[in-house]
Structures are given as C-alpha cells and as structure tokens.
Amino acid sequence: MRILWTVNIPLPAASETLGLPKSPFGGWLSTTTQRLAREPGVQLGVAMRSPVPELRSVDIDGIRYYALPQAGKGGLDARAEDCNRVLEDFRPDMLHAEGSEMAYTRRMLRAWRGPRLLSLQGVINGIEPHQLGGLRPWRMMSSMRPRQMLAALALVTNKRLRFDPRLPIERETISLASHIMGRTSWDRAQAWALNPAARYFQCHRTLRTPFHSQRWTLDGCERQTLFIGNSAVPLKGVHVLLESLVLLKREFPDVRLVVAGERPGERGSALRKWLDYASCLNDRIGQLGLAAQVEFTGMLDAQDMAERMRRCHVYVMSSLIENSPNTLGEAMMLGMPCAAAYAGGAPSMAVDEQEALFFRAGDPVTMAHQIKRLFDSDALCARLAEAAHVRAMHTHDPERNFQDLMAAYRTILGSENEA
C-alpha cells in the first residue's frame, strides 16, 4: 500500500533537514503520518508545499518527504512539472490530499488519475459568509477614525482580491476527489453540497501528544483567566470576545484574556500596524480600555501551548465559523471547562450543558454570561471539564482514529481493484 499525502505546510519532522522554516502548525499531521509509516505494508510519501526554489526530497524514519516549490499568486499553488515528478518518483497506489483551500491541492489532484481521497480542513466556500467575522467595513470607514478606516479598506480589499478568487478553485478541487474524509456534520454537509458523488468517510483527528498527558485542575489554574487559541483573522471572533470582556470586567475586575500568538502588529512593516485585522484588534483593545487585561503569548510549540492553556480558568472558542477547531479539542483533552460558539462543526465535538457551554456565534452578551456561569461555579467547571475530557479522549484516541483511517484506505483501494 503506497500512499502519497499532500499537505499545505512543511512538517516539523523534515523541516530542518530540508532547510525549511519551522512552524507551530500541523502537529496533528506529523502525529498521523509518523504512525502510518510504522504500519507494516504501508509505504508513505508526503509532498509539502514549501518556500524552496527547487524540488527537494529526503527519507526520514520510513517517510519520503518532498518539498515542492510553491508557485502562483500568494505562493498557494505548485508547478505542474514538479507535481508530476513527485508522482513519477513515488508511484503511489492512492493520493491522500489534506485540505481543499489552496490551488496546490487542485494541482496534485489534476495530475493523478488513480484513487483520490481529500480530507477536509476548513471549507472556504462554507466559511466565506463569515470571513469578515461580522465586522461591518463600511460602517468602520464612516467612523472618521483613520486607523479604523484604513483597516476596513484593507479587510475588504484582501477579501475581494485574495480570498474570493480562491472559491472557484476550491469548488473544482472538491469536485476532483473520488472520496472525501471529514469529521463533523458541517463538513459532511459541505462535501454533499459540492461533490454529492464522492463517498464520505468519517475519521477524527489525532491531536498533539502533550495534550494527551496533561490535565487541568481548579487548584492549578489562574482564576478568571480566559484562553483563546488564535487571533489572526476576523472569523476567529476575538473582537466579539473583547466586548464580552468589558461585561465581565464589571463583576470580575481581575478578569484576563490570554491569546496564543504574536501581539497584533508586533511583526512586519510599520504600515501593517495600520492595516487589516491586527490593527482592528489593537485599536479596539485601546478603545475599550482593556490593555491591562489582554496578554499575547507569542508563538508557542505544543508543549508550551498545553502548559499555558491548562493554567487558565476557561477556554473560549469565539469563532464565527469553524469546522473542528483543534484548540477546542485540545482544551477538552486537558479537561478544561469550555465555552464555545455554536458554529460550524463545533456542536459535533461537545454536547451543550454536558461537555461545554455553547452560545450563539457573534453574541458577546450570551458569551459573557456563559463564562460568568463558569467563573461563579466550581462545581459546574468540574462537571463539564471531566465530561469534556472523557469525550475528547475517545474522539481523539490515536489508535481508534488510525484504524478508521486504515479501514478507509482498504475500502477505497479494494473498490478500485474491483472496478
């Protein structure tokens, strides 16, 4: 069984050897591919869209890694000749493409005529209505505040020139798949809408190792501290969470928000500090008087992320849309009390009032009230946290998920052989 994976980012296991930049993302990809490589009878290749000038390859721990030069607008594509060279070198029985969001995946699916399995991550055609996170750029432009006006213009321009042109590419990418793999009711609906002929397989993600071994406790947490895993784009809803923070601050003056990642505008050109969502957040934090309440951690690896997360009181998923947010799954694995937006695939991950508290996406008042309930009741925190841990350890069980993946591979290759 020769399986070629295609992924949109360099994986940590091969980055140093291939001279690629390290990334804190994609840990679950590394976990799954390394387990797959240890399975008798499986030969695995991983083609990675990478910032390199020429195609490179290396064999590490039973996996052949290919660094494919990124190409096209924004580096989201790859050259057809490089894709063909990888396929000719590895000669797979099946192509397993991770993620439908980038033109690179379409390029690989076009090049391969055998079985094509596409794993859905975020489906940008489903995300598109929520891409601006409920922000109203035209109202921001009429504010007569220069920072907000510039940020609003940047958000609209970025969506129209960089995001929207990717939508038809993704639709073609999904249509090229003979089989689709997902894990939530939301991505199953997206698959059905965009490619009803493809057979759908469910397989949950195996999340990063440090979250399997650590546990949250009431005694070990910093009271009235919230954790959120990403503030990079508007759909993550951090601007909505800031409104909730204002409400919570009335009753809990010491409330704090810990955000994983760089402080907005900390890196990049001076101009960027006046543009896009980072500028919106900085401006809003200052406007609401929350500078002392918000902490940005900087980039964290898996171990540091688990450590910082479990020291917080409540995990919050404020996104306007998600498929299956990894940080929600990781918080549940730690056994943290979680408050989450009822959006996208999140309801497939936890049951309201049993394993998490849900609120309507984009509603800062209900979000604040659900968080307040957790701050007010240790018993509620403990009950939800324990139930979340049990659910997540089952959902993200490495061996169970691996067997589901192998069962899908056998079914796909078996049906192709019969045909």
N, C-alpha and C positions, 0 to 999 in steps of 0.2 A: 504494500500500500504506500504509494509515493504521493504525498500531499504537499502542495505548494501554497503557503499562506502569502497574501499580500497585505501589508499594513501601511498606514499613512505616516508613521513616525519611526525613527530609528529606535531599536530596542536596546535597553541598557547592556544586555549580555554581550553585544557585538560592537557597541559604540566606540569603546576605547581602541580596540584592535583595528577598526576600520577608520579611525581618525574622525569620528562623528561627535557632534556636541551632545553632552549628557542632557537628559530630560527627566523631570519627575513624573511624567505621564506614561501611561501604557504599562504599568506594573502588572496588571491582570493579564496582558498579552504575553509577557515574559513567563509568568507563572504557568499559563496553559501550554505554551509551546514547549517549555522545558519538560513538562510532564509527558506531553505527547511524544517527544523524542526518546523517552525511556521505554516506550511501549514496544515489545517485540513485534517485528514485522512491519513497523512503521518507519519510513524514511521521510524526513521533513526538511523542506526548504522554506525560507522566509525572505520575501522580497520587500525591501523597505524604501519608501520614498525618502530621499536623503539629499542634503546640500553638498553634493560632491560633483566634480566636473566630469568624471568618467565612471563607468560601471566597475564596481569592485565586488569581490566575494571572499568569504573566509569560512572555514569549517571550525565550529566550536561545540564541543560536547554533543556531537551527533547531529547538529543542525548546520545546514549550509545557509549562510546569510548572504544576501545580495543587497548592496547599497545602490539603488537606482537613482541616477541623477534626476532631480526634479526639473521640470520644464514648464513652459507655458506661463500664462498670466498668474502672478502671485505664487509661482512655483507649485501649483496644485496638480500638475499633470506630469507625464513622463514621455520620453521619446518612444515611438513605436518600435524602432530597431532595438532599443535596449530591452524592452519587454519581450520581444521575440528571441533575443539572445538568451535571456533567463529561461524561457520555456524550452528552448532547444538544449540548453545545458542540463537542466534538471529533469526534463521529460516526466512531468507528473502524471498520475492517474486522475487527479482531480485538483481543481483550483478552488481554494477557500479564501475569499476576499473579505477583509474586515472593514466595514464602513462604506456607506454609499455616498458620502458627502463630497468627495473630491474626484476630479476628472481622471486622476491616475487609476482609480478602480475601474472606471469605464474602459480605459485603455487596455488594461490587463484582461478584462472580460471579453473585449472585442478580439483580442489576439488568440484566445484559447477556445477551441471548438469542442472540448470534452465536457464532463460534468462541471457545473459552475455553482458553487454554494456561496451565497452572500449573507454575511452576518450584519444585521442592522445595529448601528450605534445610535446616533441621532439622525432622524429623517428630516432633512431641512425643508422638504415640501410641507411637512406637518408642522414644523417649527415656525415657518415664515410668518404666519399671522401674529406671532408673539415675539418676533425678533427684536423689536424695539422696547420690549418689556413694559408696554403700556405707557411709555413716555409719549408726550404729545409735542413733537418738534415744532410745529407751527405756533403753538402757544409759547414754547420756550423762546422762539425767535421774536415774539412780540413783547417779551419781558423788558426789553431795552437794557438788559444787563449783558455787557459784551461777552463774558465768559459763557453764559448760557446760550447766547445767540450763535457763537462760533461752534460750540459743542453740538447744538441741534443741527446746524448745517452739515457738520462732519458726519453725524449719525445718518442723516438722510442720504447724503452722497455715498457713504460707504455701503448702505443697503442697496441703493439703486445700481451702483457701478460694480460692486464686488460680490454682494450676496445674491441678488436676484438673478444675474446671469448663470448662476450655478444650478438653478432649479430645473431647467430642461435637461441639463447634463445628468443630474441625479435621476430624473424620471427614466432616461434611457438606460442608465446603469442598472436600475432595479428591474427594468424590463428584460435585460440581458441574462438575468440569473435564472437557472433552471430550478434552483432550490433556494429557499430563504430561511435563515435561522434568526430567532428573536427570543424574547423572554417576558414580554408584558402584553396585556390586552391592547395597549396603544400601538405598539409596533406591529402586532398582528393585523390590526385594522389598517395601518398604513400599507403593509405588504399586500393585503387584499385589494385595497383601492388602486394601487399602482401596478400590480402584477398578479391578477387573480389566477393565472395558470400555474404559477410556481407552487411547489409543495412547501408547506411551512413546518419547520421543526422548532421545538422549544428546548433551549439549553441555557441555563443561568450562568452568570459569570462567576469565576473563582477569583475572589478579591485578594488583595495583597497580604502576605504572610503575617506581618506584625499585628494585624487586626484579629487574627485567629488566637493569638496567645495573650493578649492584654484584656483587662476588664476595667470598666468604670465603676466607681463606688461613690456613694454620697459623701463619705468621710474624706475621700481623696480629691474632691472637686472644689474649685473656686466658686463659691455661691454667687448666684445671679450673674453668671458669665455665660454668654451665648457663643456658639461656634458656627461659622459658615465656611464652606469649602472653596468658594470661588466668587470673585467679584469682577471678572474680566469683561463681561458683556451684559447688556441691559436685561436679557431674558433671565439672568440669574436673580433679578429682583432685589438686589441689595438696597436700591433706593426706596423700595417699599418697606424693607426691614428697618431702615433708618426712621421712617415715620412711626413704626411700632416702638422703636427705641425711645422716641420722645414721650409716648404714652406711658411706657414702663418706668421711665425716669421719674415721673411724678410720685409713684408709690415706692420705687426702689432706686433711691438716689445713687447707689453704688453699682448699678447695672452696667455691664460692659459687653462689647461685641468684639470677638476675636475673628479676624478674617485671614484665611490661609492665602498667602501670595504677597506680591510686592505692593507697597503703597502706590495708589494711582499716581502716575506722573513721575514716579521716582526714577525710572529709567527712560532713556530715549531723549529726543531733542526737546529743547525748551518749548518749541511750538506745540508739541503733543500735550503739554500741560494745559493748553488752552483748548484742546480738541477732544472729541469723542467721549465715550462713557467715563473714562478716568476723570476727565475734567468735571463732568456732571457730579460724580461722587464727591470729589474734593470740595466743590462748590457747595453741595448740599450739606455735607458734614459741617462746614463752617457756618452756613446759614442757620442750621438747626442748633448750633452750639454744642455739638457732640464730639469735638476734637479729643476731649479727655476720655471719652467713652469707647473710642474705636481704636483697636490695635491691629496692625497688619504684621503678620509673622515673617514675611519674606518667603522665598521658595523653600519648601520642606520635602525631604525624602519620606518614604513610607514610615520608617521608624519614628522620625521626629513628628510626623503628622499624627500618628497614633498617640504618641506621648502628649502632644499639645491638646488634641481633641478630648482625651479622657480626663484632662484636668478641668474641663469646662462643665458647667452645670447642665446645659441643654443644647442639643444640636438642632439647628434650624435649616430647613430646605425651603427657601423663599422663591424659588424659580417660578416663572410664569408658564414654563413648559419644560419637560424632561422626558426622556424615555425611561431609563432606570438609573437614577443618579448614584454613582459609585459611593459618594460620601455618605449618603443616607444608608446604604447597605453596610458601610464600614462602621458608622456610628451604632447601628443596630447590633453588629457583631461585637462591638465593645460593651454592649449592654447599657447604652445611654438612653435617657429619656429624649424623645424626638418630637418636634413639631414640624409638620410638613404641609406644603401646599398640595391641595387635591388637584393635581395637574398631570397630564400625560400618563406615563406608566407607573407613577408613584403609588397609586392605590393597589397595584398588583404586588407591591412589596410589603405592605403592612395593612392591618385592619384598624380602622378608626376606633378610638377609645379602648382598644385591646392591646395594640402594639405600638401605637403612636397617636398623637392628636393631630387631626387634619384641620385645615382652614381653606377657604376659597382663595385661589391664587389671585394676587393683586389686592387683597383686602387687608390693610395694615391693622385695622381695629380688631378683627377676629384673630389675626395672627398674635397680636399683643395679648389678647385675652387668654388664648390657649397657653402662651408662655407664662402668663401670670398664674394660671392654674398649677403649672409645674413648679414655679417658684414657691407657691403657697403650700404645697402638699408633698412632703417627703414620701408619704405612703403611695401617692399616685405615681411619683417618679420611680419608686422601687418596683411597683407592679408593672408599669409599662416597660421599664428597662429590662426586666427579667424575661418578659414575654417577647420583646424585640430580639433579645439575644438568642432565645430558642429558635425563633422563626428564621433569623438570618443565618445561624449556623447550619440549618437544614438547607436553606435556599442556596447558600454559597459553599456547600460542602464540596471540597475539591474532587474526591473520588466519585461522588454521585454525578457531578457535572461532567467529569471526564468520561464516565460510562455513557452518559447521554450523548456526548459528542461522538464517541466511537460508534454508538448504535446508529447515529445519523449517517456517518461515513459508510458503514456497512450497507445500510439501506440504499443509499444513493448509488454506490458502486455496484451493488447487486442488481438494482433495477436497470442500470446502464448496460450491464453484461447480458441481462435477459433480453433487452431491446436489440 
